[in-house]
Amino acid sequence: MTVEDSDTYALLRLRVATESDPSTLTRLLGYFQNLNITPRRIAAEFATTGLVHVEIDVSGVSESRLSMIAGKIGQAVPVLNAYWHWL
């Protein structure tokens, strides 16, 4: 297994905290759809504070590309925080 192979199979998680909005999930998943990326797992939870916490697990995506996606998501108006980490 080469370094490139390990990056291909690395499992990364994108975490997003956003204000509650009916179109939150579809807008977040639209970033992945535009790049033809299918997430491995998606979890969303409404907090008692009125925020929505979303976790999106992906593999086969480079760290730089996921950083770009997180940056674009972070620029959206109702998004409070967007970051990724390894699993």
Buried (B, 14 or more C-beta within 10 A) or exposed (E): EEEEEEBEEBEBBBBBBBEEEEEBBEBBBEBBEEEEBEBEEBEBEEEEEEBBBBBBBBBBBEEEBBBBBBEEBBEBEBBEEBBBEEE
